Amino acid sequence: MEKLFDITKFEFYREDNRREVKKAKHGLPVSLWDTYSAFANCYGGVIILGLAENQDGMWRTTGLKKSETGKLLKDFWDTINNRKKININLLSEKNLEVYEVGEDIIIAIYVPMAKREQKPVYINDDMFGGTFRRNHEGDYHCTRLQVKAMLRDQTENTMDMEVLDYVSMEDLNYETIQGYRNRHRTLKSGHPFGRLDDGEYLRSIGAAAISDVDRELHPTAAGMLMFGEEYNIVRHFPEYFLDYREMLDPMIRWTDRLHSSSGEWSGNLCDFYFRVYNKIIKDVKVPFRMEGGDRIDDTPVHKALREALANCLVNTDFYGVRGVVIKKIWIDWFWKILVPSGRAKSRCVWEAFQIRGIKHY
């Protein structure tokens, strides 16, 4: 894995979602702690003190001297260990590196991604007002919903693993389960799970579990989302909603739509995934390719679309107030610029937020 900051590549770096520079010429900048929280709550990153960004995006040193680093580092460790300022210290000495650039000093602070049980990482003893996330080059306050989602995920068993004690296994959609199992058999012929009955199969993949209340098998929250009927799903997830729209004619609001509350199909995640995937690959070109005597109809574009769609659904917080909206949009001016020949093309725009639970085979 490439290191986030290499002093030998100093002139090539720019600020992004994993790198942030701060002048620190007159002491620790106040915004340092916003960035610490943002990196910890996302994917980690490096904060580099003693640098500033030029108008063209390139970095320059700010004249931080060696004689100043001792006090700067002491202030840093005093502050990060102050629970009134930072609720958790994720760093040790190994997370800091000091470099000399000419006569100036820069300090690289590597902030790791916080573990699920450590989030949210916040500042000023204010969980809802002092929790940040990183978005491109900026640090932004988390909404109350985002903070609550982190709190839900702190538990050893995530909310998706919750056993729905009051829900019968019969509330799951039998046809969806059989379709899922048939795909499993096709992909993994001879897999041991293929010999299990439906109840034990769902229990094996995390879609069902034994309740502590009546010692009977019941769906988990993840199982309900994956295999349930929409009218049953919304009893546990009131804001649950899945929506796919094809908007290929600017004169029409949409040219095709599939949404979970139509009542014309199950409305669950599993069926939505396969129905939408088949719609978005309709226009994907498949060049001729043979492998071991068989025609291969899968391309890197197919794989990318599958991954994007799966990530969209798996990373959505169905306890929040937003569902999932997927749009397949015709952008005429976009392709007129890039494709002078006017060949028909389209692109997908994905909108989503945070479920875990079902194991993928």
C-alpha positions in Angstrom: 0.0 0.0 0.0 1.4 3.4 -1.0 2.4 5.7 1.8 0.2 8.7 2.1 3.2 11.1 2.3 6.7 10.6 0.9 9.0 13.5 1.3 10.8 12.7 -2.0 7.5 13.3 -3.9 6.8 16.5 -2.1 6.3 18.6 -5.2 3.7 16.3 -6.7 1.2 16.2 -3.9 -2.0 18.2 -3.7 -4.7 18.4 -1.0 -7.4 15.7 -1.3 -9.6 13.5 0.8 -6.5 11.9 2.5 -4.0 14.8 2.7 -4.3 18.2 4.4 -1.6 20.9 4.9 -1.6 23.6 7.7 0.8 26.5 8.2 1.3 26.1 12.0 3.7 29.1 11.9 2.3 30.6 15.2 1.3 27.4 17.0 -1.2 24.6 16.4 -4.0 25.7 14.1 -7.5 25.4 15.5 -8.7 23.6 12.4 -6.2 20.8 13.0 -8.7 19.1 15.3 -11.6 19.3 12.8 -9.4 17.5 10.3 -8.3 14.9 12.9 -12.0 14.1 13.6 -12.8 14.1 9.8 -10.0 11.7 8.9 -10.7 9.4 11.9 -14.4 9.2 11.0 -13.6 8.4 7.3 -10.7 6.5 5.9 -7.8 8.1 7.7 -5.3 10.6 6.3 -2.2 12.7 6.9 -2.1 16.2 8.3 1.2 18.0 7.4 2.1 21.0 9.6 4.5 23.7 8.3 3.1 23.7 4.8 0.7 26.0 2.9 -1.1 25.7 -0.4 -0.3 28.1 -3.3 -3.1 29.3 -5.7 -2.1 26.7 -8.2 -2.5 23.9 -5.6 1.2 23.3 -5.1 2.7 23.2 -1.6 5.3 25.5 0.0 7.0 25.5 3.4 5.9 28.2 5.8 9.1 28.8 7.8 8.5 26.5 10.7 11.9 26.2 12.5 13.4 23.4 14.5 13.5 25.5 17.6 9.7 25.8 17.5 8.9 22.1 17.1 9.5 21.1 20.7 6.7 23.4 22.0 4.5 22.6 19.0 4.7 18.8 19.7 4.1 19.3 23.5 1.0 21.3 22.8 -0.1 18.7 20.3 0.2 15.8 22.8 -1.3 17.8 25.6 -4.3 18.7 23.5 -5.0 15.3 22.0 -4.9 13.7 25.4 -7.4 16.2 26.8 -10.8 14.5 26.8 -12.5 17.9 26.9 -11.0 18.7 23.5 -10.7 15.3 21.8 -12.9 12.4 23.0 -10.3 9.7 21.9 -6.6 9.7 21.1 -5.9 7.3 18.2 -2.2 8.2 17.9 1.1 7.2 19.3 4.7 8.4 18.7 4.9 6.2 15.6 2.1 8.3 13.9 4.3 11.4 13.8 7.3 12.1 11.5 9.5 15.2 11.4 11.3 16.2 8.2 13.7 19.0 7.3 13.1 20.8 4.0 16.0 23.2 3.5 16.0 25.3 6.7 12.4 24.6 7.5 10.6 21.8 9.4 7.4 20.0 8.5 5.6 17.5 10.7 3.5 14.7 9.2 0.7 13.4 11.5 -0.8 10.1 10.2 -4.4 9.7 11.4 -5.8 6.2 11.2 -9.4 5.4 10.5 -11.2 4.8 13.8 -12.6 1.4 14.4 -16.4 1.0 14.3 -16.6 0.9 18.1 -14.5 4.1 18.4 -16.7 6.3 16.2 -17.8 9.0 16.3 -14.5 10.8 17.0 -15.5 14.4 18.0 -14.0 17.6 19.5 -14.9 20.1 22.2 -16.9 17.6 24.2 -19.8 18.0 21.8 -20.7 14.8 20.0 -23.4 16.3 17.7 -21.7 19.6 17.1 -18.1 18.5 17.0 -18.1 15.4 14.7 -16.6 15.9 11.2 -16.2 13.9 8.0 -13.9 14.4 5.1 -15.3 15.3 1.7 -12.6 15.9 -1.0 -10.5 18.8 0.4 -12.9 19.9 3.1 -13.9 18.9 6.6 -17.7 19.1 7.2 -19.9 18.8 10.2 -21.7 15.5 10.4 -25.5 15.7 10.6 -27.3 14.2 13.6 -28.4 11.3 11.4 -24.8 10.5 10.5 -23.7 10.6 14.2 -26.6 8.4 15.2 -25.6 5.9 12.5 -22.1 5.7 14.0 -23.5 5.2 17.4 -25.7 2.3 16.1 -22.6 0.7 14.6 -20.7 0.8 17.8 -22.4 -2.3 19.1 -20.6 -5.7 18.8 -23.6 -6.9 16.8 -24.6 -4.4 14.2 -28.2 -3.3 13.8 -28.4 -5.5 10.7 -27.8 -8.6 12.9 -30.8 -7.8 15.1 -33.2 -10.7 15.4 -36.7 -9.7 14.6 -38.4 -11.7 17.4 -41.9 -10.8 16.4 -41.5 -11.6 12.7 -42.2 -15.1 11.3 -40.0 -16.8 8.7 -43.1 -17.0 6.5 -42.9 -13.2 6.1 -39.9 -13.6 3.8 -40.5 -14.0 0.1 -40.1 -17.6 -0.9 -39.5 -16.9 -4.6 -36.6 -14.4 -3.8 -35.0 -17.0 -1.5 -35.2 -19.7 -4.2 -33.8 -17.4 -6.9 -30.9 -16.5 -4.6 -30.2 -20.1 -3.8 -30.3 -21.1 -7.5 -27.7 -18.4 -8.3 -25.6 -19.8 -5.4 -25.8 -23.3 -6.8 -24.9 -22.1 -10.3 -21.9 -20.1 -9.1 -20.7 -22.6 -6.4 -21.8 -26.1 -7.6 -21.4 -28.6 -4.8 -21.2 -26.0 -2.0 -22.1 -27.5 1.4 -24.8 -24.8 1.9 -26.6 -26.3 -1.1 -27.6 -29.3 1.1 -29.3 -27.2 3.8 -33.0 -26.6 4.0 -34.1 -23.0 3.6 -34.1 -22.2 7.3 -30.6 -23.4 8.0 -29.4 -21.9 4.7 -30.7 -18.4 5.8 -29.2 -18.9 9.2 -25.8 -19.8 7.7 -25.7 -16.6 5.6 -26.9 -14.3 8.5 -30.4 -13.8 7.2 -32.0 -15.6 10.1 -31.1 -16.4 13.7 -32.4 -18.1 16.8 -34.3 -15.7 19.0 -33.3 -15.4 22.7 -37.0 -14.8 23.4 -38.7 -18.0 22.2 -35.6 -20.0 20.9 -37.3 -20.2 17.4 -35.8 -19.2 14.1 -36.6 -15.6 13.0 -35.4 -13.3 10.3 -32.6 -10.8 11.1 -32.9 -7.2 10.0 -30.5 -7.9 7.2 -32.6 -10.9 6.2 -35.8 -8.9 6.1 -34.1 -6.2 3.9 -32.7 -8.8 1.6 -35.6 -11.3 1.3 -38.7 -9.7 2.8 -41.8 -8.2 1.2 -41.8 -4.4 1.0 -44.9 -4.0 3.2 -43.2 -6.0 5.9 -39.8 -4.3 5.5 -41.3 -0.8 6.2 -42.7 -2.0 9.5 -39.1 -2.3 10.7 -37.5 0.4 8.5 -40.2 3.1 8.1 -38.2 5.2 5.6 -37.2 2.2 3.4 -37.4 3.1 -0.3 -35.6 1.9 -3.4 -35.9 3.8 -6.7 -34.5 3.3 -10.1 -35.2 5.8 -12.9 -34.2 6.0 -16.6 -34.2 9.6 -17.7 -33.2 9.2 -21.4 -35.5 11.9 -22.9 -35.3 15.5 -21.6 -38.9 16.1 -22.5 -40.2 13.2 -20.2 -39.8 13.1 -16.4 -38.6 9.5 -16.7 -38.7 6.9 -19.5 -38.7 3.9 -17.1 -39.0 3.5 -13.4 -38.8 0.7 -10.8 -39.5 1.5 -7.2 -40.0 -0.7 -4.1 -43.5 0.6 -3.1 -45.2 -0.2 -6.4 -46.7 -3.4 -5.1 -45.9 -5.1 -8.5 -42.9 -7.0 -7.1 -41.4 -7.9 -3.7 -39.6 -4.6 -3.2 -36.6 -6.2 -1.4 -32.9 -5.6 -1.9 -32.2 -8.9 -3.6 -34.8 -8.5 -6.3 -34.0 -4.8 -6.8 -30.4 -5.6 -7.4 -31.0 -8.1 -10.2 -33.8 -6.1 -11.8 -31.8 -2.9 -11.9 -28.6 -4.6 -13.0 -30.3 -6.1 -16.0 -31.7 -2.7 -16.9 -28.4 -0.8 -16.6 -26.4 -3.3 -18.7 -28.8 -3.2 -21.7 -26.6 -0.7 -23.6 -23.2 -2.1 -22.6 -21.3 -3.4 -25.7 -20.0 -7.0 -25.5 -17.0 -7.6 -27.7 -16.3 -11.2 -29.0 -14.1 -13.1 -26.6 -13.4 -16.8 -26.0 -12.0 -18.6 -22.9 -11.5 -22.3 -22.8 -13.8 -22.8 -25.8 -16.7 -20.8 -24.2 -18.0 -17.4 -25.3 -17.4 -14.8 -22.5 -20.1 -12.1 -22.3 -18.7 -10.4 -19.2 -16.6 -7.2 -19.5 -14.9 -4.9 -17.1 -17.8 -2.5 -17.5 -20.2 -5.2 -16.3 -18.0 -5.9 -13.3 -17.8 -2.1 -12.5 -21.5 -1.7 -12.7 -22.1 -4.7 -10.4 -19.7 -3.4 -7.8 -21.1 0.1 -7.9 -24.7 -1.2 -7.5 -23.8 -3.7 -4.8 -21.8 -1.0 -2.8 -24.7 1.4 -3.2 -27.1 -1.0 -1.6 -24.7 -2.5 1.0 -23.6 1.0 2.3 -27.0 2.5 2.7 -28.3 3.3 6.2 -31.9 2.1 6.0 -32.5 3.4 9.5 -32.0 7.0 8.2 -34.5 9.2 6.4 -33.2 8.6 2.9 -33.4 5.5 0.7 -31.6 4.8 -2.5 -32.1 6.6 -5.8 -30.3 5.4 -8.9 -30.6 7.4 -12.1 -29.6 6.4 -15.6 -29.3 9.7 -17.4 -28.9 10.7 -21.0 -26.6 13.7 -21.1 -26.7 14.9 -24.7 -24.3 17.8 -24.4 -21.8 15.7 -22.5 -21.5 13.1 -25.2 -21.6 15.6 -28.0 -18.4 17.1 -26.6 -16.7 13.7 -26.0 -18.1 11.7 -28.9 -18.4 13.9 -32.0 -19.8 11.0 -34.0 -22.9 11.1 -31.9 -22.9 7.4 -30.9 -25.5 6.7 -28.3 -24.1 6.5 -24.8 -25.3 7.0 -21.3 -23.9 7.1 -17.8 -25.2 6.2 -14.4 -25.4 8.6 -11.4 -25.4 6.8 -8.1 -26.9 8.3 -4.9 -26.6 6.4 -1.6 -25.4 6.3 2.1 -24.8 3.2 4.8 -26.3 -2.2 5.7 -24.0 -4.8 6.4 -25.2 -8.3 7.4 -25.7 -10.7 4.5 -22.6 -12.7 3.6 -21.8 -12.8 0.0 -20.9 -16.1 -1.6 
